[in-house]
């Protein structure tokens, strides 16, 4: 049985989603803000009478200028620096702001000098500007975030750890003063700062120094644990997170990370019970509730997880993020009704609209409600699922007989996208749409044009091979698969497709065996490969082995083609009643399947 991963969208295998990284978005936004023209800064400075300051002067609020000429000169220097930055002369801009920062007590000038030096990777100047900024605005955690990055880039790890400690202290104070219950922990923020560093070894050393400098601070240990876990140092991660929990037994972030580490070590049951106890101690903590629900789902304890889904959903302090998470966990738990309820609430609240529409579309799609699915997919116009949604909407138009509408949508998408990485995917979708409409020759021509344009796109070539096989172009089918296998000897799907082709045509059986045994070793639980291998064993008259393989394949995926093979082997083995039962059951689920009908007719049914 050939397998095509693009078309096997089973309703019970709805994939999860990872929201766009908050860190990535924030970093890009920060860079844009740093580079943006500081006209507002200039206007603000013009409204204050600035006084040139001598070295060591501390900021004590607005002061009166001794000279209007001095103020005008400072404004002129800043304007020249800003114009240089806008034209890409970062060194001139940095020097101008750095000079100005020494002659004013307004911390915004030093901040701008620091930002420009960081963007220009002038780390020595960045350090000077950052220290001036810290003199003028010592209670601003952004100062110490910048200085940590700067000293890391200078490989001054002791200073980086020192500045990071100040950042941690200020973040902790800010959280204590905050009235909001949904505040990111200081350890999480320190981790996010360090994990962006390209020098991983340096970041880990700074995290260790931070712990050494703050041995009784749970958040320091938590940040180290998170960084170690990200760097796959399981031993350090476990030791650090256990220290964090020992210092602060109710630290939700530490408890959640400890549970993840324990699960990865095979201690899922203990992790669940420990997290359950923490959630019972703090029933208002949504993060703990969601974390426990995630663990229960991962362990297959769906009924217990479902109780938590509803608990989170009905909580007064439920966040949109928590609502989206339990929606996806409900989908993973195969509780479509619950997922639909949670996602609909997101829509009604105007939160996470692209994700809500996409997964509501997936639910409707899996339940055969094509019109509703199309409506939701068409509303996904942004986010990481937008392309998937638009492609699936096009395919569903084909499913309801509006093939040309679907083709027009795909071709419009192809005209709009610029990425060469996306266009082959749209061609594959067009080939699927045409083949599903029994326009096989058009599908072959479309995919062949794609292969000519992108000859190194393996997925495109694999799709063309499958269509060629259906069209009776065995030479193209074989050549494409051999090309794929030559490029990647571990391409399990190509190995399977070629091996099954040989087995089904009862030729080259020793070669088919080598191909399929290897494919099975690469993907031992793939039902398509198990079916192919079972069919090969049947061709080799190994009926008992064939039956075992085909039964395993059918249990994993009760597909009509697998049923046709299993029934035939049962019949030939003498168990006609069992064969008839398999075929009739499959036919009830797939009344239009021609392969199933043909095999039954061959045996007089």
C-alpha positions in Angstrom: 0.0 0.0 0.0 1.5 3.3 -1.0 1.3 6.1 1.6 1.0 9.7 1.0 1.4 11.7 4.2 -0.1 14.8 2.6 -3.5 13.2 2.1 -3.8 11.2 5.4 -5.6 13.9 7.5 -7.4 11.6 9.9 -9.8 13.2 12.3 -8.3 11.4 15.2 -4.9 12.8 14.4 -5.5 16.5 14.6 -2.2 18.1 15.2 -1.4 20.6 17.9 -0.3 24.1 17.3 2.5 26.1 18.6 1.6 29.8 18.9 4.1 32.2 17.3 6.9 32.7 19.8 6.3 35.7 22.0 10.1 36.1 22.3 10.5 36.3 18.6 7.7 38.8 18.2 8.9 40.9 21.1 12.5 40.9 19.8 11.5 42.0 16.3 9.3 44.7 17.7 12.1 45.9 20.0 14.6 46.1 17.1 12.1 48.1 15.0 11.5 50.4 17.9 15.2 50.9 18.5 15.8 51.8 14.9 12.7 54.0 14.5 13.3 57.8 14.2 13.2 59.3 17.7 11.1 62.4 16.7 9.0 62.0 19.8 12.2 62.0 21.9 13.4 65.2 20.2 10.0 66.9 20.8 10.1 65.8 24.5 13.6 67.1 24.9 12.7 70.4 23.3 10.0 70.8 25.9 12.5 70.4 28.8 15.2 72.8 29.5 18.3 70.6 29.3 21.4 71.4 31.2 24.8 70.1 30.1 26.1 68.0 33.0 29.5 67.2 34.3 30.8 63.7 34.8 29.2 61.9 37.7 26.1 64.1 37.8 23.1 62.0 38.8 19.6 62.4 37.4 17.4 64.3 39.8 14.5 65.2 37.6 14.0 68.1 35.2 16.5 71.0 35.6 16.7 74.5 34.2 19.1 75.3 31.5 21.8 77.8 32.1 22.0 78.6 28.4 19.5 78.4 25.6 22.4 78.2 23.2 23.7 75.1 25.0 20.2 73.5 24.8 19.9 74.3 21.1 23.4 72.9 20.4 22.4 69.6 22.2 19.2 69.4 20.2 21.1 70.0 17.0 23.6 67.2 17.8 20.8 64.7 18.6 18.9 65.6 15.4 22.1 65.1 13.3 22.7 61.8 15.0 19.1 60.7 14.4 19.3 61.6 10.7 22.5 59.6 10.4 20.8 56.6 11.9 17.9 56.9 9.5 20.3 56.9 6.6 22.2 53.8 7.9 25.2 55.6 9.3 25.0 53.7 12.6 28.5 54.6 13.8 27.9 58.3 13.4 24.5 58.0 15.0 25.9 56.1 18.0 28.7 58.5 18.5 26.4 61.4 18.4 24.0 60.0 20.9 26.8 58.8 23.1 28.3 62.3 23.2 24.9 63.8 23.9 24.2 61.4 26.7 27.2 62.7 28.7 25.8 66.2 28.6 22.2 65.6 29.7 20.5 63.9 32.6 17.7 62.7 30.5 18.0 58.9 30.5 16.3 58.6 27.1 19.3 59.9 25.4 21.6 57.3 27.0 19.0 54.6 26.3 19.0 55.6 22.6 22.8 55.6 22.5 22.8 52.1 24.0 20.2 50.8 21.5 22.0 52.2 18.5 25.4 50.7 19.7 23.8 47.3 20.2 22.1 47.3 16.8 25.5 48.4 15.3 27.3 45.7 17.3 29.7 48.3 18.7 29.9 46.5 22.1 32.5 48.8 23.7 30.4 51.8 23.0 27.3 49.9 24.1 28.9 49.2 27.4 29.8 52.9 28.0 26.3 54.0 26.9 24.6 51.3 29.0 26.5 52.3 32.2 25.5 55.9 31.6 21.9 54.8 31.2 22.1 52.8 34.5 23.4 56.0 36.3 20.5 58.0 35.1 17.7 55.4 35.4 18.9 52.8 38.0 15.4 51.4 38.7 14.7 50.4 35.1 15.0 46.7 34.5 15.5 47.3 30.8 18.9 48.9 31.6 20.2 45.6 33.2 18.7 43.5 30.5 20.7 45.5 27.9 23.9 45.4 30.0 23.6 41.7 30.5 23.5 41.2 26.7 26.3 43.7 26.2 28.7 42.1 28.7 27.9 38.6 27.3 28.9 39.8 23.9 32.1 41.2 25.4 32.7 37.8 27.0 32.8 39.6 30.4 30.7 36.9 32.1 31.2 38.1 35.7 29.8 41.5 34.8 27.0 39.9 32.8 26.0 37.8 35.8 26.2 40.9 38.1 23.9 42.9 35.8 21.6 39.9 35.4 21.3 39.7 39.2 20.1 43.4 39.3 17.6 42.6 36.5 16.3 39.6 38.5 15.9 41.7 41.7 14.0 44.5 39.9 11.7 42.0 38.1 11.0 40.3 41.4 10.1 43.6 43.0 7.9 44.5 40.1 5.9 41.3 40.4 5.5 41.7 44.1 4.1 45.2 43.5 1.8 44.0 40.7 -1.8 43.5 41.3 -2.2 41.1 38.4 -2.3 37.4 38.9 -1.1 36.6 35.4 2.5 37.9 35.6 5.4 36.1 34.1 7.8 34.9 36.7 11.3 36.5 37.1 13.0 33.2 36.4 11.0 32.9 33.1 12.2 36.4 32.1 15.8 35.7 32.9 15.6 32.5 30.9 14.1 34.3 27.9 17.0 36.8 28.1 19.7 34.1 28.2 18.1 31.7 25.7 18.4 34.3 22.9 22.2 34.4 23.3 24.1 32.7 20.4 26.9 31.9 22.8 25.2 29.0 24.6 28.2 28.0 26.7 28.5 31.6 27.9 24.9 31.9 28.7 25.0 28.7 30.8 28.1 29.9 32.6 26.3 33.2 33.4 23.3 31.3 34.7 25.7 29.3 37.0 27.3 32.5 38.2 23.8 34.0 38.8 23.0 31.0 41.0 26.3 31.3 42.8 25.6 34.9 43.5 22.0 34.3 44.6 22.0 30.8 46.1 18.8 31.3 48.0 16.8 32.7 45.1 14.5 30.1 43.6 14.0 32.2 40.4 17.8 32.0 39.7 17.7 28.3 40.0 14.6 28.1 37.8 16.3 30.2 35.1 19.3 27.9 35.1 17.1 24.8 35.0 15.1 26.1 32.0 18.3 27.0 30.1 19.9 23.6 30.9 16.7 21.8 29.8 16.7 23.8 26.5 20.4 22.8 26.0 19.5 19.1 26.7 21.6 19.0 29.9 19.0 16.8 31.7 21.2 16.3 34.8 21.8 20.0 35.5 18.2 20.8 34.7 16.9 18.3 37.2 19.3 19.4 39.9 18.5 23.1 39.4 14.7 22.7 39.2 14.7 20.6 42.4 16.6 23.4 44.1 14.1 25.9 42.9 11.2 23.8 44.2 12.9 23.2 47.5 13.4 27.0 47.9 9.9 27.8 46.8 7.5 24.8 46.9 4.6 26.8 45.4 6.6 28.2 42.4 4.3 27.2 39.5 6.9 27.6 36.8 9.3 25.4 38.7 6.7 22.8 39.4 5.6 22.7 35.8 9.2 22.3 34.6 10.0 19.6 37.1 6.9 17.7 35.9 8.1 17.9 32.3 11.6 16.7 33.4 10.1 13.8 35.4 7.9 12.7 32.5 10.8 12.7 30.1 12.7 10.4 32.6 9.7 8.0 32.6 8.2 9.1 35.9 4.9 10.3 34.5 2.8 8.9 37.3 4.8 10.6 40.1 4.9 13.9 38.1 1.1 13.9 37.8 0.5 13.3 41.5 3.0 15.9 42.5 1.5 18.5 40.2 -2.0 17.5 41.2 -1.1 18.2 44.9 0.3 21.6 43.9 -2.9 22.4 41.9 -5.0 21.4 44.9 -3.0 23.7 47.1 -3.5 26.6 44.7 -6.8 26.0 42.9 -6.8 29.6 41.4 -3.5 29.0 39.5 -4.6 28.5 36.0 -1.1 27.5 34.8 -1.0 24.6 37.2 -4.4 23.4 36.1 -3.5 23.6 32.5 -0.1 21.9 33.1 -1.8 19.1 34.9 -4.3 18.7 32.1 -1.4 18.6 29.6 0.3 15.8 31.5 -2.9 13.8 31.9 -3.5 14.1 28.2 0.0 13.0 27.3 -0.4 9.9 29.5 -3.7 9.0 27.8 -5.8 9.7 30.9 -8.4 11.6 28.9 -11.3 11.4 31.3 -9.3 13.0 34.1 -8.0 15.6 31.8 -11.5 16.5 30.6 -12.6 17.3 34.2 -9.7 19.9 34.3 -10.6 21.3 30.8 -14.1 22.2 32.2 -12.6 23.5 35.4 -10.3 25.8 33.5 -13.0 26.8 31.1 -15.4 27.8 34.0 -12.7 29.6 36.0 -13.2 33.4 36.5 -9.6 34.1 35.8 -9.2 31.9 32.7 -6.9 33.5 30.1 -7.3 33.3 26.3 -4.0 31.4 26.3 -5.3 28.8 28.7 -8.5 28.6 26.7 -6.6 27.9 23.5 -4.4 25.3 25.2 -7.3 23.3 26.6 -9.0 23.5 23.2 -6.0 21.8 21.6 -5.7 19.3 24.4 -9.4 18.4 24.0 -8.8 17.8 20.3 -5.9 15.6 21.2 -8.2 13.8 23.6 -10.7 13.3 20.7 -13.3 15.4 22.5 -14.4 17.4 19.6 -17.5 18.7 21.3 -15.6 20.2 24.1 -12.9 21.6 21.8 -15.7 23.2 19.7 -17.2 24.9 22.8 -13.9 26.3 23.9 -12.9 27.5 20.5 -16.3 29.1 19.9 -15.8 31.1 23.2 -12.5 32.3 21.8 -14.3 33.5 18.7 -17.0 35.2 20.7 -14.4 37.0 22.8 -12.4 38.0 19.7 -9.3 36.2 20.9 -6.9 34.0 18.9 -9.2 34.3 15.9 -6.9 32.6 13.3 -6.3 29.6 15.5 -9.9 29.3 16.6 -11.2 29.4 13.0 -8.6 27.0 11.8 -9.3 24.3 14.4 -13.1 24.8 14.2 -12.5 24.2 10.5 -10.6 21.0 11.2 -13.4 19.8 13.5 -16.1 20.4 10.9 -13.8 18.9 8.2 -13.4 15.7 10.2 -17.1 15.4 10.7 -17.9 15.9 7.0 -19.5 19.3 7.4 -17.8 20.7 4.4 -19.6 24.0 4.0 -18.9 24.9 7.6 -15.3 23.8 7.3 -14.8 26.0 4.2 -16.2 29.0 6.0 -13.8 28.7 8.9 -10.8 28.0 6.7 -11.5 31.0 4.6 -11.5 33.2 7.8 -7.9 32.2 8.5 -6.2 35.0 6.7 -3.2 35.4 9.0 -0.9 33.4 11.2 1.0 30.2 10.8 -2.0 28.2 9.7 -3.2 30.5 7.0 -1.6 28.7 4.1 -2.8 25.3 5.3 -6.3 26.6 5.7 -6.5 28.2 2.3 -5.1 25.0 0.6 -7.6 22.8 2.5 -10.5 25.2 1.6 -9.5 24.8 -2.1 -9.5 21.0 -1.8 -12.9 21.0 -0.1 -14.3 23.0 -3.0 -13.2 20.1 -5.1 -15.0 17.7 -2.7 -18.3 19.4 -3.3 -17.9 19.4 -7.1 -16.5 23.0 -7.4 -13.2 21.9 -8.8 -12.6 25.0 -10.8 -13.2 27.2 -7.8 -10.6 25.2 -5.9 -8.1 25.4 -8.7 -8.6 29.2 -9.1 -8.0 29.6 -5.4 -4.7 27.6 -5.5 -3.5 29.5 -8.6 -4.3 32.8 -7.0 -2.3 31.8 -4.0 0.6 30.7 -6.2 0.5 34.1 -7.9 0.5 36.0 -4.6 3.3 34.1 -2.8 6.9 35.0 -3.4 8.6 32.1 -1.6 9.9 29.3 -3.8 9.5 27.0 -0.8 5.8 27.5 -0.9 5.0 27.2 -4.6 5.9 23.5 -5.0 3.4 22.8 -2.2 0.7 24.6 -4.0 1.4 22.6 -7.1 1.1 19.4 -5.1 -2.2 20.6 -3.8 -3.4 21.3 -7.3 -2.3 17.8 -8.4 -4.3 16.3 -5.5 -7.4 18.4 -6.4 -7.2 17.3 -10.0 -6.7 13.6 -9.2 -9.6 13.6 -6.7 -11.8 14.9 -9.6 -10.5 12.0 -11.7 -8.6 14.5 -14.0 -5.6 12.3 -13.8 -3.8 13.3 -16.9 -4.1 17.0 -16.0 -2.8 16.1 -12.5 0.2 14.4 -14.1 1.0 17.3 -16.4 0.7 19.8 -13.6 3.1 17.8 -11.4 5.5 17.1 -14.2 5.7 20.9 -14.9 6.4 21.3 -11.2 9.2 18.7 -11.2 10.8 20.3 -14.2 10.8 23.7 -12.4 11.8 22.3 -9.0 13.7 19.1 -9.7 15.1 18.9 -6.2 11.8 19.1 -4.4 11.4 15.5 -3.1 7.7 15.9 -2.1 6.8 17.1 -5.5 8.6 14.2 -7.2 6.9 11.7 -4.8 3.5 13.1 -5.7 4.3 12.9 -9.4 5.3 9.3 -8.9 2.0 8.3 -7.3 0.0 9.9 -10.1 2.3 8.3 -12.7 1.6 4.9 -11.1 -2.2 5.5 -11.4 -1.8 6.6 -15.0 0.1 3.4 -15.9 3.4 5.2 -16.4 5.5 2.6 -14.6 8.7 3.8 -16.0 8.2 7.4 -14.6 6.9 6.0 -11.3 10.0 3.7 -10.9 12.5 6.4 -12.1 11.1 9.0 -9.7 11.2 6.6 -6.7 14.7 5.4 -7.5 15.8 9.1 -7.7 14.3 9.8 -4.3 16.0 6.7 -2.7 19.3 7.6 -4.3 19.1 11.0 -2.7 17.9 9.7 0.7 18.3 5.9 1.2 16.2 6.3 4.4 13.1 7.7 2.6 10.7 5.2 4.1 7.7 6.3 2.0 9.7 6.0 -1.3 11.0 2.6 -0.2 7.5 1.5 0.6 5.9 2.7 -2.6 8.5 1.0 -4.8 8.4 -2.2 -2.7 4.6 -2.3 -2.8 4.6 -1.7 -6.6 6.9 -4.8 -7.1 4.9 -6.9 -4.7 1.5 -5.9 -6.1 2.8 -6.7 -9.6 4.4 -10.0 -8.3 7.8 -9.1 -9.7 11.3 -8.4 -8.3 10.2 -9.9 -5.1 13.7 -10.2 -3.5 14.2 -6.5 -4.2 10.7 -5.7 -2.9 11.6 -7.6 0.3 14.8 -5.6 0.9 12.9 -2.3 0.3 10.0 -3.1 2.5 12.0 -4.6 5.4 14.1 -1.5 5.5 11.0 0.8 5.3 9.4 -1.2 8.2 12.6 -0.8 10.3 12.4 2.9 9.8 8.7 3.2 10.5 7.7 0.1 12.4 4.1 1.2 13.2 3.2 2.7 9.8 0.0 0.9 8.7 0.7 1.5 5.0 4.2 -0.2 5.3 2.8 -3.0 7.4 0.1 -3.6 4.7 2.8 -3.6 1.9 5.0 -6.0 3.9 2.0 -8.3 4.6 1.0 -8.3 0.9 4.6 -9.2 0.0 4.5 -12.1 2.4 1.3 -13.3 0.8 3.0 -13.2 -2.6 5.8 -15.3 -1.1 3.2 -17.8 0.2 3.9 -17.0 3.9 0.3 -16.8 4.8 0.6 -16.8 8.6 3.1 -14.0 8.6 1.0 -12.1 6.1 -2.1 -12.4 8.2 -0.4 -11.1 11.3 1.0 -8.1 9.5 -2.3 -7.3 7.7 -4.3 -7.6 10.9 -1.9 -5.3 12.7 -2.1 -2.8 9.8 -5.9 -3.0 9.8 -6.1 -2.4 13.6 -4.0 0.7 13.2 -5.9 2.0 10.3 -9.1 0.3 9.0 -8.6 1.4 5.4 -10.5 -0.1 2.5 -7.3 -1.2 0.7 -5.9 -2.9 3.7 -9.3 -4.6 4.2 -9.2 -5.9 0.6 -5.8 -7.4 1.2 -6.7 -8.9 4.6 -9.9 -10.4 3.2 -8.1 -12.0 0.3 -5.4 -13.6 2.4 -8.1 -14.9 4.8 -10.1 -16.3 1.9 -7.1 -18.0 0.3 -6.1 -19.4 3.8 -9.5 -21.1 4.0 -11.3 -18.7 6.4 -14.0 -17.5 4.0 -16.4 -16.4 6.7 -13.8 -14.1 8.3 -12.9 -12.7 4.8 -16.5 -12.0 4.0 -16.9 -10.2 7.4 -13.9 -8.0 6.8 -15.0 -7.0 3.3 -18.6 -6.4 4.2 -17.6 -4.2 7.2 -15.2 -2.2 5.0 -17.8 -1.9 2.3 -20.3 -0.4 4.7 -17.7 2.3 5.5 -16.5 2.7 1.9 -19.4 1.9 -0.4 -17.8 3.5 -3.5 -14.4 1.9 -3.2 -13.7 0.2 -6.5 -10.8 -1.9 -5.3 -12.8 -3.4 -2.6 -15.7 -4.1 -5.0 -13.4 -5.7 -7.5 -11.8 -8.1 -5.0 -15.2 -9.2 -3.8 -16.4 -9.8 -7.3 -13.3 -11.9 -8.0 -14.4 -14.2 -5.3 -18.0 -14.3 -6.4 -19.5 -11.9 -3.8 
